[in-house]
Amino acid sequence: MQSAANIISSVKASYTIAVMGVLGLFAFVSAVLIAWPALAYLGAKMFN
């Protein structure tokens, strides 16, 4: 019974890590897309 509890705990931890990874990737992409006009403006100012 103890090994079944360990397997369930491992699956829960893996699922949590996977969900947090996907949400983190979504947050990163969203932040870049939202900040893109400002980044493009700053880049144009720096290189011109």
Residue pairs with C-beta under 8 A, 6 or more apart in sequence:
32 39
